[in-house]
Amino acid sequence: MTAKVHRRLPRPAELRELLRPAPIRLNGTERGLARAASIADLRALARRRAPRAVFDFADGGAGVGELALRRARETFRRLEFHPSALRDVSHVSAETMILGKSSAQPFVFAPTGLTRMMHTGGERAVVAVAERAGIPYALSMMGSTTIEDTAEAGPQARKWFQLFLWRDRGRVKELVDRAAAAGFDTLILTVDTPVAGTRLRDVHNGLTVPQQLTLRTFVNGALHPRYWFDLLTTEPLTFANVAASEGTVADQIDRVFDPAITVADLEWLRGHWQGSLVVKGIQSVSDAQRVVDAGADGVVLSSHGGRQLDRAPVPVELVPAVRERLDGRAEILVDSGVTTGADIVAALALGADAALVGRAFLYGLMAGGQRGVARAVEILSREVVQTMALLGVSSVTELRPEHVSIRFP
């Protein structure tokens, strides 16, 4: 027997609520960013907006199967949280200390090369967002905006400078001195790039710097006319802080970087830099201890975003053992595979002091320039606070290893 439904005419006030139109956004970029609820959404939007070679440069890893990148992301997906109930989380703060200074969020904008390739706003757009968000920004030595211009775009931002050691140590010292004069307070020495990794997407796409007009890029350009118009009507895309010649990114790395660096070179750099010194690209417990013994204030456990050694260790898996070995002597940061705020919280619970994110803001930059980067920060910040609340913690210092474990397949 069917129950009888009593019907009535809706009241005018009820209709007004139902028929209230959503805000109309005439700008297509704003519409896309407003609908993006995750970094994965920004990635999908970036893939549509950027030429394939550009998207693949940011998105890709090393090797045939990009295994290091895939394994890093899969490990984060296998992390299982263990929340604690009946905790007061009416006020949750993600503020934390990173290398002696306060940060509004427990993540840092990682150094990324040729950022203006993703969008002509480039490094200037990213550092401006970091300044407003109250988080550190790391400029890559292989960036497409000078040290001085980046500093001018984010005068109040906390700025770090990422360095590779060249064969010409005089040029290295010159860059270090320029960074200090421009107000950069932290130096990141990257040590996982004695030679370039094999990035097959770049090879298949024929990506060079400066970009060359081939039949493939011409056809792709027809599909992305706005991108090419912006690129061709602004300052030329090049490595702004280093002298480079034509060729692929791998060509530049193999031509300029010094494959003979040792701990002695780290000690030399320590003697020339008065600010915080972090070593990035650490992939073992013993190497973490060695660089801290040589004067590093922090380490970044990193596989270079899976872009160098394929089948490299998964950085987040190393965090507990490195934390135990260093025993508070230096700070531990981690990157590679970080795509959500939950990933960041999990890394902190395992023992990291902060996470570096790179692709997340690059997706935002490709999707919508400076507004897209700001949207990436909004998404990650919301996810960090939400995850903390659901775990039953109200501050970063309350996160503990018992909050997370790795589920093995």
Phi, psi and chi 1 to 4 in degrees:
 res  aa     phi    psi   chi1   chi2   chi3   chi4
   1 MET       -  129.0 -177.3  175.1  179.0      -
   2 THR   -85.9  132.0  -56.4      -      -      -
   3 ALA   -69.1  143.4      -      -      -      -
   4 LYS   -77.3  132.7 -175.0  176.3 -179.4 -179.8
   5 VAL   -98.4  126.1  177.4      -      -      -
   6 HIS   -89.6  119.9  -62.6  -79.4      -      -
   7 ARG  -105.5  157.0  -60.1 -170.3 -178.5  -82.7
   8 ARG  -152.0  162.9   64.0  178.0  179.5   83.0
   9 LEU   -79.5  134.4  -68.6  174.2      -      -
  10 PRO   -67.2  148.3   25.0  -33.6      -      -
  11 ARG   -77.0  151.4  -62.0 -175.9 -178.9   90.6
  12 PRO   -56.0  -38.6  -27.7   35.4      -      -
  13 ALA   -63.9  -36.3      -      -      -      -
  14 GLU   -67.5  -39.8  -65.4  170.8  -23.0      -
  15 LEU   -64.8  -38.2  -73.5  174.6      -      -
  16 ARG   -61.2  -38.6  -78.2 -163.3  -61.1  -88.5
  17 GLU   -65.8  -42.4  -73.8  -64.3  -43.8      -
  18 LEU   -69.5  -35.4  -71.5  172.3      -      -
  19 LEU   -92.5    4.2  -62.6  176.0      -      -
  20 ARG   -65.1  117.9 -174.8  171.6   53.6 -172.4
  21 PRO   -72.7  147.4   27.4  -34.1      -      -
  22 ALA   -71.9  155.3      -      -      -      -
  23 PRO   -56.2  135.2  -22.2   31.7      -      -
  24 ILE   -91.5  122.0  -62.5  175.0      -      -
  25 ARG  -108.7  109.9  -68.1 -177.4  170.9   88.9
  26 LEU   -74.2  -27.7  -61.8  178.3      -      -
  27 ASN   -78.7  122.4 -175.2  -73.3      -      -
  28 GLY   -63.2  -36.1      -      -      -      -
  29 THR   -63.6  -44.9  -61.8      -      -      -
  30 GLU   -63.1  -38.7  -69.4 -178.0   -3.9      -
  31 ARG   -62.5  -45.0  -74.4 -161.8  -54.2  -87.0
  32 GLY   -63.9  -43.1      -      -      -      -
  33 LEU   -67.5  -36.5  -66.0  176.8      -      -
  34 ALA   -64.8  -32.4      -      -      -      -
  35 ARG   -81.6  -16.3  -71.0 -165.6  -63.9  -94.8
  36 ALA   -73.3  114.4      -      -      -      -
  37 ALA  -106.2   -2.9      -      -      -      -
  38 SER  -151.7  166.1   66.6      -      -      -
  39 ILE   -64.1  -32.4  -61.4  -58.6      -      -
  40 ALA   -61.2  -37.3      -      -      -      -
  41 ASP   -65.4  -41.4  -70.1  -18.6      -      -
  42 LEU   -64.0  -37.8  -72.5  179.2      -      -
  43 ARG   -61.9  -44.5  178.8 -178.2 -179.1  -86.2
  44 ALA   -63.3  -39.3      -      -      -      -
  45 LEU   -67.7  -40.7 -171.7   56.5      -      -
  46 ALA   -62.7  -38.6      -      -      -      -
  47 ARG   -63.1  -33.2 -169.5  168.4 -167.0  166.2
  48 ARG   -77.7  -33.1  -66.1 -164.1  -60.9  -89.7
  49 ARG   -88.7  -30.3  -70.3 -176.9  175.9  -88.5
  50 ALA   -97.9  148.9      -      -      -      -
  51 PRO   -57.3  152.2  -24.2   33.5      -      -
  52 ARG   -58.2  -44.4  177.6  173.1  179.1  175.9
  53 ALA   -61.7  -36.6      -      -      -      -
  54 VAL   -69.9  -48.0  172.8      -      -      -
  55 PHE   -60.4  -44.6  176.5   82.4      -      -
  56 ASP   -65.8  -32.9  -78.4   -8.7      -      -
  57 PHE   -60.0  -41.5  176.1   75.0      -      -
  58 ALA   -79.6  -37.1      -      -      -      -
  59 ASP   -86.1  -25.4 -171.2   64.8      -      -
  60 GLY   -83.1  164.7      -      -      -      -
  61 GLY  -120.1 -167.7      -      -      -      -
  62 ALA   -98.8  152.1      -      -      -      -
  63 GLY    89.6  170.3      -      -      -      -
  64 VAL   -63.7  -46.5  174.8      -      -      -
  65 GLY  -101.7    5.5      -      -      -      -
  66 GLU    47.7   48.2  -59.9 -174.9  -10.2      -
  67 LEU   -67.0  -39.7  -64.3  179.2      -      -
  68 ALA   -61.3  -41.8      -      -      -      -
  69 LEU   -67.3  -45.7  174.4   57.4      -      -
  70 ARG   -62.5  -43.6  -73.7  172.7   49.5 -163.4
  71 ARG   -66.6  -36.7  -72.2  172.7  178.4  172.5
  72 ALA   -62.0  -44.9      -      -      -      -
  73 ARG   -69.0  -39.3  -71.9  175.9  171.2  167.0
  74 GLU   -64.2  -35.8  -72.8  168.5    1.1      -
  75 THR   -63.8  -43.5  -61.4      -      -      -
  76 PHE   -61.2  -37.2  -85.5  111.6      -      -
  77 ARG   -68.7  -25.1  -76.9 -166.2  -73.1  -92.4
  78 ARG   -86.3   -6.1  -73.1 -167.8  -74.3  109.9
  79 LEU   -69.8  133.9  -68.2  175.8      -      -
  80 GLU  -115.6  130.3  179.3  176.6  -89.7      -
  81 PHE   -87.2  152.8  -76.0  123.6      -      -
  82 HIS  -127.5   89.3  -55.6  -69.4      -      -
  83 PRO   -73.2  157.1   26.6  -33.9      -      -
  84 SER  -114.2  123.8 -179.0      -      -      -
  85 ALA   -87.7  169.6      -      -      -      -
  86 LEU    58.5   44.8  -61.4  175.0      -      -
  87 ARG  -117.0  143.7  -55.0  -73.3 -177.4  177.3
  88 ASP   -77.6  107.1 -178.8   -1.1      -      -
  89 VAL  -121.4   33.1  -70.9      -      -      -
  90 SER   -68.8  -23.0   54.9      -      -      -
  91 HIS  -132.6  109.4  -60.2  -75.3      -      -
  92 VAL  -113.7  128.5  176.7      -      -      -
  93 SER  -119.5  128.9  172.2      -      -      -
  94 ALA   -95.1    4.1      -      -      -      -
  95 GLU   -64.1  142.9 -174.4  173.7   -9.0      -
  96 THR  -152.8  172.0 -169.6      -      -      -
  97 MET  -102.6  130.2  -61.0  -66.0  -70.0      -
  98 ILE  -126.6  116.0  -55.4  176.6      -      -
  99 LEU    50.6   47.2  -66.7  170.3      -      -
 100 GLY    85.0    0.3      -      -      -      -
 101 LYS  -131.9  152.3  -65.7 -173.9  178.4 -178.6
 102 SER   -74.0  141.9  176.6      -      -      -
 103 SER  -130.2  139.0  175.2      -      -      -
 104 ALA   -68.6  -22.0      -      -      -      -
 105 GLN  -138.1  155.5  -69.1  -71.2  -28.7      -
 106 PRO   -85.5   35.8   31.4  -35.0      -      -
 107 PHE  -139.9  157.2   60.1   86.6      -      -
 108 VAL  -125.1  144.0  177.6      -      -      -
 109 PHE   -73.7  115.7  -82.2  163.3      -      -
 110 ALA   -71.2  157.2      -      -      -      -
 111 PRO   -71.6  133.3   25.1  -33.1      -      -
 112 THR  -134.2  131.3   58.2      -      -      -
 113 GLY   -75.7  151.7      -      -      -      -
 114 LEU    49.8   47.2  -68.0  171.8      -      -
 115 THR   -62.9  -29.8  -51.5      -      -      -
 116 ARG   -68.2  -13.7  -73.8 -170.5   58.8 -112.1
 117 MET   -66.2  -33.6 -177.7 -171.6  -65.9      -
 118 MET   -72.0  -37.8  -43.2  -51.7  149.0      -
 119 HIS  -164.8  143.9 -175.4  -80.7      -      -
 120 THR   -65.2  -15.8   50.9      -      -      -
 121 GLY   -64.4  -36.0      -      -      -      -
 122 GLY    50.9 -142.6      -      -      -      -
 123 GLU   -60.1  -33.2  -70.7   86.6   -6.6      -
 124 ARG   -61.8  -42.7  -66.1 -179.8 -178.3   90.9
 125 ALA   -64.6  -41.4      -      -      -      -
 126 VAL   -69.3  -44.2 -178.8      -      -      -
 127 VAL   -67.9  -31.7   73.0      -      -      -
 128 ALA   -65.3  -39.6      -      -      -      -
 129 VAL   -67.8  -42.3  172.2      -      -      -
 130 ALA   -59.0  -40.0      -      -      -      -
 131 GLU   -60.4  -47.7 -179.8  179.1   67.3      -
 132 ARG   -67.9  -34.4  -72.0 -160.1  -61.1  -87.8
 133 ALA   -79.9  -16.2      -      -      -      -
 134 GLY    75.5   34.3      -      -      -      -
 135 ILE  -124.5  156.1   60.9  174.4      -      -
 136 PRO   -71.4  151.3  -18.5   31.9      -      -
 137 TYR  -126.1  132.0  166.0   72.7      -      -
 138 ALA  -107.7  121.0      -      -      -      -
 139 LEU   -88.9  130.3  172.0   66.7      -      -
 140 SER   -79.2  140.5  171.0      -      -      -
 141 MET   -57.4  -29.2 -175.0 -175.6   87.8      -
 142 MET   -93.6   21.9  -55.6  -60.3  -75.7      -
 143 GLY   -73.3  173.3      -      -      -      -
 144 SER  -109.5   14.7   45.7      -      -      -
 145 THR  -134.7  140.7  -56.5      -      -      -
 146 THR   -68.5  160.8   66.2      -      -      -
 147 ILE   -54.3  -47.1  -67.0  169.1      -      -
 148 GLU   -68.8  -41.4  -66.4   76.2   14.2      -
 149 ASP   -68.2  -34.7  -74.2  -13.4      -      -
 150 THR   -65.3  -43.2  -58.8      -      -      -
 151 ALA   -61.9  -38.6      -      -      -      -
 152 GLU   -66.9  -34.7 -176.3  179.0   -5.5      -
 153 ALA   -73.8  -22.1      -      -      -      -
 154 GLY  -137.4   66.5      -      -      -      -
 155 PRO   -60.8  -31.4   20.6  -32.5      -      -
 156 GLN   -99.9   -0.6  -58.2  -55.5  -46.0      -
 157 ALA   -72.3  151.4      -      -      -      -
 158 ARG   -82.0  118.2 -175.3  178.8 -177.3 -169.4
 159 LYS  -115.6  133.0  -64.1  173.8  -73.8  -67.2
 160 TRP  -113.9  153.6  -58.9    0.6      -      -
 161 PHE  -122.5  128.3 -176.4   64.4      -      -
 162 GLN   -98.8  134.0  178.2  -94.2  -17.9      -
 163 LEU  -128.7  138.5 -177.8   74.2      -      -
 164 PHE  -106.7  145.2  -62.3   96.7      -      -
 165 LEU   -82.8  125.3  -77.3 -172.7      -      -
 166 TRP   -88.7  167.7  -69.1    3.5      -      -
 167 ARG   -65.4  -33.8  -55.2  171.6 -160.9  -89.9
 168 ASP   -88.8   97.4 -176.2  -11.4      -      -
 169 ARG   -67.4  -25.6  -67.5  -65.2 -168.5  -91.5
 170 GLY   -62.2  -40.7      -      -      -      -
 171 ARG   -67.8  -35.4  -64.9  -66.4  -55.2  -83.1
 172 VAL   -62.4  -48.1  172.0      -      -      -
 173 LYS   -62.4  -36.5 -172.2  174.8 -177.0  -56.2
 174 GLU   -60.6  -44.2  176.5 -172.2  -26.8      -
 175 LEU   -64.6  -41.9  -75.6  173.0      -      -
 176 VAL   -61.4  -43.2  168.9      -      -      -
 177 ASP   -65.5  -39.0  -69.2  -17.1      -      -
 178 ARG   -64.3  -41.5  -75.5  172.2   57.9 -168.5
 179 ALA   -63.0  -42.7      -      -      -      -
 180 ALA   -63.2  -43.7      -      -      -      -
 181 ALA   -65.2  -28.8      -      -      -      -
 182 ALA   -87.2    0.7      -      -      -      -
 183 GLY    94.0   14.6      -      -      -      -
 184 PHE   -76.0  131.2  -72.5   67.3      -      -
 185 ASP  -103.1   -9.5   65.4   53.1      -      -
 186 THR  -136.0  137.6  -63.0      -      -      -
 187 LEU  -111.8  130.5 -166.8   65.1      -      -
 188 ILE  -110.9  112.8  -56.1  175.3      -      -
 189 LEU   -92.3  118.6  174.3   63.9      -      -
 190 THR   -93.2  126.8  -64.2      -      -      -
 191 VAL  -120.3   10.5  -64.2      -      -      -
 192 ASP  -101.9   18.3   59.4    7.6      -      -
 193 THR  -130.9   55.9  -44.0      -      -      -
 194 PRO   -65.3  -31.7   25.0  -34.4      -      -
 195 VAL  -139.6  165.9  -64.1      -      -      -
 196 ALA   -76.8  140.7      -      -      -      -
 197 GLY   -73.2  164.0      -      -      -      -
 198 THR   -88.2  104.3  -57.7      -      -      -
 199 ARG  -104.0   92.7  -57.8  170.6 -169.1  174.4
 200 LEU   -66.8  -28.9  -68.3  176.1      -      -
 201 ARG   -61.8  -41.4  -67.0 -156.9 -144.4  179.5
 202 ASP   -65.1  -39.4  -66.8  -10.5      -      -
 203 VAL   -63.3  -47.8  174.0      -      -      -
 204 HIS   -65.7  -32.2  -65.2  155.8      -      -
 205 ASN   -84.5   -7.7  -70.8  -35.0      -      -
 206 GLY    65.8   35.7      -      -      -      -
 207 LEU   -73.8  126.0 -177.6   68.7      -      -
 208 THR  -132.7  164.2   61.1      -      -      -
 209 VAL  -126.9  120.6 -179.3      -      -      -
 210 PRO   -67.5  159.3   25.8  -33.6      -      -
 211 GLN   -64.8  140.3  -70.6  173.6  -61.6      -
 212 GLN  -105.7  145.0  -64.2  177.5  -10.9      -
 213 LEU   -85.8  102.2 -172.5   62.0      -      -
 214 THR  -108.9  176.6   64.3      -      -      -
 215 LEU   -60.0  -40.1  177.8   60.2      -      -
 216 ARG   -65.5  -46.3  175.6  174.5  -67.9 -177.9
 217 THR   -68.5  -31.2   55.8      -      -      -
 218 PHE   -65.4  -45.9  178.1   80.6      -      -
 219 VAL   -63.7  -43.8  171.9      -      -      -
 220 ASN   -65.5  -34.4 -162.8 -110.6      -      -
 221 GLY   -63.8  -34.1      -      -      -      -
 222 ALA   -64.1  -27.0      -      -      -      -
 223 LEU   -84.2  -16.3  -59.7  174.7      -      -
 224 HIS  -134.1   61.1  -58.7   88.3      -      -
 225 PRO   -63.4  -34.2   22.8  -34.2      -      -
 226 ARG   -64.9  -40.9 -178.4  172.7  178.7  178.4
 227 TYR   -59.4  -49.6  171.2   87.5      -      -
 228 TRP   -68.8  -33.0  -70.3  105.0      -      -
 229 PHE   -62.8  -46.7  175.2   80.2      -      -
 230 ASP   -61.3  -42.7  -74.1  -15.1      -      -
 231 LEU   -65.6  -41.6 -175.8   70.0      -      -
 232 LEU   -80.1  -16.0  -65.0  172.3      -      -
 233 THR  -107.4   12.1   56.5      -      -      -
 234 THR  -123.2  179.3   55.1      -      -      -
 235 GLU   -55.8  145.4   56.8 -167.8  -73.5      -
 236 PRO   -58.3  143.9  -23.4   33.4      -      -
 237 LEU   -81.1  120.9  176.0   66.2      -      -
 238 THR  -159.3  172.9 -174.0      -      -      -
 239 PHE   -75.8  112.2  -62.3  107.5      -      -
 240 ALA   -78.5  -22.3      -      -      -      -
 241 ASN  -108.4   -1.6  -65.0  -62.4      -      -
 242 VAL  -134.3  152.4  -58.1      -      -      -
 243 ALA   -82.8  122.1      -      -      -      -
 244 ALA  -132.2  156.1      -      -      -      -
 245 SER  -111.3  178.7   55.1      -      -      -
 246 GLU   -70.4  153.3  -68.7 -174.3    0.8      -
 247 GLY   140.3 -174.9      -      -      -      -
 248 THR   -77.0  167.2   66.8      -      -      -
 249 VAL   -60.6  -40.2  174.8      -      -      -
 250 ALA   -60.6  -38.2      -      -      -      -
 251 ASP   -60.2  -43.6  -68.9  -23.3      -      -
 252 GLN   -63.6  -42.8  -47.4  -69.8  -12.1      -
 253 ILE   -62.0  -49.9  -69.7  173.1      -      -
 254 ASP   -67.3  -26.0  -68.6  -20.2      -      -
 255 ARG   -80.7  -33.8 -172.4  178.1  -60.3  119.0
 256 VAL  -108.7  -39.4  176.7      -      -      -
 257 PHE   -71.1  150.1  -67.7    7.1      -      -
 258 ASP   -94.6  112.6 -171.1   -7.4      -      -
 259 PRO   -80.3   -0.1   31.2  -34.5      -      -
 260 ALA  -102.9   14.4      -      -      -      -
 261 ILE   -68.1  147.0   63.6  172.1      -      -
 262 THR  -137.0 -177.5   66.3      -      -      -
 263 VAL   -59.9  -30.7  170.4      -      -      -
 264 ALA   -60.1  -34.7      -      -      -      -
 265 ASP   -69.8  -35.4  -63.3  -65.9      -      -
 266 LEU   -63.4  -42.4  171.5   59.4      -      -
 267 GLU   -63.7  -38.1  -66.8  169.5  -20.7      -
 268 TRP   -61.5  -43.2  169.9   81.6      -      -
 269 LEU   -66.3  -39.7 -171.2   61.2      -      -
 270 ARG   -57.4  -35.4  175.7   74.3  -77.9 -179.9
 271 GLY   -72.3  -17.2      -      -      -      -
 272 HIS  -106.4   -1.4  -75.0   85.2      -      -
 273 TRP  -127.2  123.8  177.5 -100.9      -      -
 274 GLN   -92.0  -16.0  -58.2  -55.3  -49.9      -
 275 GLY   -85.2 -164.1      -      -      -      -
 276 SER   -70.1  142.1  -64.3      -      -      -
 277 LEU  -124.5  122.4  177.2   60.4      -      -
 278 VAL  -120.4  141.2  175.2      -      -      -
 279 VAL  -109.0  122.8  179.4      -      -      -
 280 LYS  -108.9  139.6 -178.5  176.9 -178.2  -69.9
 281 GLY   105.6   15.8      -      -      -      -
 282 ILE   -75.5  131.2  -63.4  -59.2      -      -
 283 GLN  -132.4   19.0  -60.7  177.6   53.9      -
 284 SER  -154.3  156.9   72.4      -      -      -
 285 VAL   -65.7  -42.0  175.9      -      -      -
 286 SER   -65.0  -38.4   59.2      -      -      -
 287 ASP   -67.5  -36.3  -82.4   -7.4      -      -
 288 ALA   -59.3  -44.6      -      -      -      -
 289 GLN   -66.2  -40.5  179.9  173.4  -28.3      -
 290 ARG   -61.7  -43.5  -76.9 -156.9  -55.8  147.5
 291 VAL   -74.1  -31.1  -61.2      -      -      -
 292 VAL   -69.6  -39.6  170.8      -      -      -
 293 ASP   -60.7  -29.0  -71.1  -15.7      -      -
 294 ALA   -86.5   -0.2      -      -      -      -
 295 GLY   117.5    3.3      -      -      -      -
 296 ALA   -71.3  140.4      -      -      -      -
 297 ASP   -88.0  -14.8  -59.1  -59.7      -      -
 298 GLY  -163.3  163.1      -      -      -      -
 299 VAL  -128.5  147.5  -63.1      -      -      -
 300 VAL  -110.5  110.0 -178.2      -      -      -
 301 LEU   -72.7  115.2  -55.4  177.8      -      -
 302 SER  -155.7  141.6  170.2      -      -      -
 303 SER  -106.9   24.2   63.6      -      -      -
 304 HIS    61.2   36.8 -148.1  104.6      -      -
 305 GLY    65.8   24.8      -      -      -      -
 306 GLY    70.9   22.6      -      -      -      -
 307 ARG  -105.5    1.9  -67.0  164.6   63.7   79.9
 308 GLN  -116.4  -88.0  -80.8  -65.2  103.6      -
 309 LEU   -87.4  114.4  175.2   65.7      -      -
 310 ASP   -69.5  148.8 -154.2   11.5      -      -
 311 ARG    66.4   24.1  -62.4 -179.3  176.2   86.3
 312 ALA   -67.9  160.3      -      -      -      -
 313 PRO   -60.0  155.6  -20.6   31.6      -      -
 314 VAL   -84.1  114.5  174.9      -      -      -
 315 PRO   -56.0  -43.0  -29.1   37.6      -      -
 316 VAL   -64.7  -26.4   73.1      -      -      -
 317 GLU   -68.5  -22.7  -69.6 -176.7  -18.3      -
 318 LEU   -82.3  -15.1  -62.6  171.3      -      -
 319 VAL   -55.7  -52.5  171.0      -      -      -
 320 PRO   -59.2  -42.8  -24.7   36.0      -      -
 321 ALA   -68.9  -39.0      -      -      -      -
 322 VAL   -67.3  -41.2  171.7      -      -      -
 323 ARG   -57.6  -44.2  169.2   62.7   65.7 -174.7
 324 GLU   -66.2  -42.3 -178.1  177.6    1.8      -
 325 ARG   -67.9  -42.2  177.8   69.8   65.6   87.2
 326 LEU   -76.2  -28.8  -64.7 -175.5      -      -
 327 ASP    51.1   45.5 -166.9   26.5      -      -
 328 GLY    83.1    3.9      -      -      -      -
 329 ARG   -75.1  -22.0  -64.8  173.6   55.3 -152.2
 330 ALA  -154.0  159.7      -      -      -      -
 331 GLU   -84.2  152.0  -65.5 -162.8   15.3      -
 332 ILE  -118.6  121.0  -59.5  169.5      -      -
 333 LEU  -115.4  158.9  -64.2   87.4      -      -
 334 VAL  -142.9  145.9   65.4      -      -      -
 335 ASP  -143.0 -170.6   71.3    9.7      -      -
 336 SER    82.4  108.3  -54.2      -      -      -
 337 GLY    90.8    0.9      -      -      -      -
 338 VAL   -80.0  113.1  179.6      -      -      -
 339 THR  -128.8   -5.6   57.4      -      -      -
 340 THR  -139.1  162.8   69.3      -      -      -
 341 GLY   -64.2  -32.3      -      -      -      -
 342 ALA   -63.4  -37.3      -      -      -      -
 343 ASP   -59.1  -43.7  -66.2  -18.2      -      -
 344 ILE   -63.0  -46.1  -64.9  167.8      -      -
 345 VAL   -63.3  -40.4  172.5      -      -      -
 346 ALA   -62.0  -42.6      -      -      -      -
 347 ALA   -62.5  -39.9      -      -      -      -
 348 LEU   -65.2  -41.8  -61.2  178.4      -      -
 349 ALA   -62.9  -35.1      -      -      -      -
 350 LEU   -72.3  -17.1  -72.6  169.4      -      -
 351 GLY   130.3    1.1      -      -      -      -
 352 ALA   -76.4  152.7      -      -      -      -
 353 ASP   -87.5  -25.4  -67.3  -71.7      -      -
 354 ALA  -168.8  167.6      -      -      -      -
 355 ALA  -119.7  151.3      -      -      -      -
 356 LEU  -103.2  135.4  -87.6   65.7      -      -
 357 VAL  -121.5  134.8  -64.1      -      -      -
 358 GLY  -123.9  -62.8      -      -      -      -
 359 ARG   -59.1  -34.7  -72.3 -175.8  176.6   91.3
 360 ALA   -56.2  -46.9      -      -      -      -
 361 PHE   -79.6  -25.3   76.9   74.5      -      -
 362 LEU   -67.0  -37.8  -70.3 -179.5      -      -
 363 TYR   -59.6  -44.4  -65.3  145.1      -      -
 364 GLY   -62.4  -40.7      -      -      -      -
 365 LEU   -63.6  -44.2 -172.1   63.8      -      -
 366 MET   -66.8  -34.3  -72.8 -175.2  -78.8      -
 367 ALA   -74.0  -32.4      -      -      -      -
 368 GLY  -164.4   29.7      -      -      -      -
 369 GLY    60.9 -143.2      -      -      -      -
 370 GLN   -60.3  -37.9 -174.9  167.4  -40.2      -
 371 ARG   -63.6  -34.5  -71.4  172.1  -65.3 -178.8
 372 GLY   -68.4  -38.1      -      -      -      -
 373 VAL   -63.9  -43.0  177.9      -      -      -
 374 ALA   -61.6  -37.2      -      -      -      -
 375 ARG   -66.0  -38.0 -176.5   60.5  179.4  152.5
 376 ALA   -61.3  -41.6      -      -      -      -
 377 VAL   -64.9  -42.4  171.7      -      -      -
 378 GLU   -58.7  -44.9  -69.2  171.9    2.0      -
 379 ILE   -64.4  -50.7  -69.5  168.3      -      -
 380 LEU   -63.5  -42.3  -69.2  173.9      -      -
 381 SER   -63.9  -42.9  -60.3      -      -      -
 382 ARG   -62.1  -43.7  170.3  178.8   50.8   78.9
 383 GLU   -66.5  -36.8  -69.4  175.7  -18.2      -
 384 VAL   -61.6  -51.0  165.5      -      -      -
 385 VAL   -65.1  -42.8  170.3      -      -      -
 386 GLN   -61.8  -44.4 -179.4 -173.1   58.2      -
 387 THR   -63.8  -42.3  -56.4      -      -      -
 388 MET   -60.1  -44.5  -70.5  171.8   60.4      -
 389 ALA   -62.4  -42.7      -      -      -      -
 390 LEU   -69.5  -23.9  -68.3  172.2      -      -
 391 LEU   -79.5  -16.4  -82.1  174.7      -      -
 392 GLY    89.3   26.2      -      -      -      -
 393 VAL  -120.9  145.9  -58.9      -      -      -
 394 SER  -109.8   -6.1   57.9      -      -      -
 395 SER  -146.7  158.3   68.8      -      -      -
 396 VAL   -61.3  -35.3  168.8      -      -      -
 397 THR   -66.6  -14.9   56.5      -      -      -
 398 GLU   -84.3  -11.9  -65.0  176.4   30.7      -
 399 LEU   -70.0  134.0  -70.7  166.3      -      -
 400 ARG  -134.7  160.1  -65.1  -74.0 -174.8  -87.2
 401 PRO   -56.3  -29.5  -27.7   35.9      -      -
 402 GLU   -68.6   -9.4   54.3  -96.6   30.8      -
 403 HIS   -80.3  -10.0  -75.7  118.9      -      -
 404 VAL  -150.6  148.2   64.7      -      -      -
 405 SER  -146.1  162.9   62.5      -      -      -
 406 ILE  -101.6  122.1  -61.4  178.8      -      -
 407 ARG   -85.5  124.4  -70.0 -179.3   61.2   89.0
 408 PHE   -94.2  140.1  -67.5   95.3      -      -
 409 PRO   -66.6      -   21.9  -30.4      -      -
